[in-house]
């Protein structure tokens, strides 16, 4: 059984302690990075596919989420939550921002197309 010691980022396993996987990844531990990708990649990919319109957008969003996770983990001295909660929170926040950005870009393209179409109609 794994218990997080509040405010320390240390998980208690029996009488042994270990640093959170996400914290180790944020510190540049390559094996921890690979374990994070293997452990959370499927979850993040599934969320990204649900909230984007194409495979390319899902891939870009997944990459951005992992970059955000490494940034968070690199500056977090003492995480307050377990890794899965942090991954879920950051993934959902990033996907909302990503969806809003895509929506804004879509609206701007549509407005530009309409104004171009209207300009062409006026010159005829």
CORRA-V737516 format. One line per field, one symbol per residue. burial: 1 if it has 9 or more other C-alpha atoms within 8 Angstrom, else 0. Layout:
burial=???
//
This chain:
burial=0001100111111000001111111100100110110001100110111011000011101101100111111100001001100111011101100110000000000000000000000000
//
